């Protein structure tokens, strides 16, 4: 799988919420796309990611 353009090996399909936590992301503070499609926050735990998927994680940053 690619996560933010970095290769990451998966040995089995894994829930997106698990991947986010393993990568140090707070699921409440990010937006996630899998293969270019936005994943709703209420679907993070049930959305499975496979080795051939591309995951983009976007964090929100405040500023002025």
KAMOWO-V858456 format. One record per residue. N is the residue number from 1. SS is DSSP state (H for helix, E for strand, C for the rest). PSI is psi as a letter, one per 40 degrees, with the letter a starting at -180 (999 if undefined). Layout:
n->N ss->SS psi->PSI
n->N ss->SS psi->PSI
This chain:
n->1 ss->C psi->i
n->2 ss->E psi->h
n->3 ss->E psi->h
n->4 ss->C psi->f
n->5 ss->C psi->e
n->6 ss->E psi->h
n->7 ss->E psi->h
n->8 ss->C psi->h
n->9 ss->C psi->h
n->10 ss->C psi->h
n->11 ss->C psi->e
n->12 ss->C psi->i
n->13 ss->C psi->h
n->14 ss->E psi->i
n->15 ss->E psi->h
n->16 ss->H psi->d
n->17 ss->H psi->d
n->18 ss->H psi->d
n->19 ss->H psi->d
n->20 ss->H psi->d
n->21 ss->H psi->d
n->22 ss->H psi->d
n->23 ss->C psi->e
n->24 ss->C psi->e
n->25 ss->C psi->i
n->26 ss->C psi->h
n->27 ss->H psi->d
n->28 ss->H psi->e
n->29 ss->H psi->e
n->30 ss->E psi->i
n->31 ss->E psi->i
n->32 ss->E psi->h
n->33 ss->E psi->h
n->34 ss->E psi->h
n->35 ss->C psi->f
n->36 ss->C psi->e
n->37 ss->E psi->h
n->38 ss->E psi->h
n->39 ss->E psi->h
n->40 ss->C psi->i
n->41 ss->H psi->d
n->42 ss->H psi->e
n->43 ss->H psi->e
n->44 ss->C psi->d
n->45 ss->C psi->d
n->46 ss->C psi->e
n->47 ss->C psi->h
n->48 ss->E psi->i
n->49 ss->E psi->h
n->50 ss->C psi->i
n->51 ss->C psi->d
n->52 ss->C psi->e
n->53 ss->C psi->i
n->54 ss->E psi->h
n->55 ss->E psi->h
n->56 ss->E psi->h
n->57 ss->E psi->h
n->58 ss->E psi->h
n->59 ss->E psi->i
n->60 ss->C psi->h
n->61 ss->C psi->h
n->62 ss->C psi->i
n->63 ss->C psi->a
n->64 ss->C psi->999
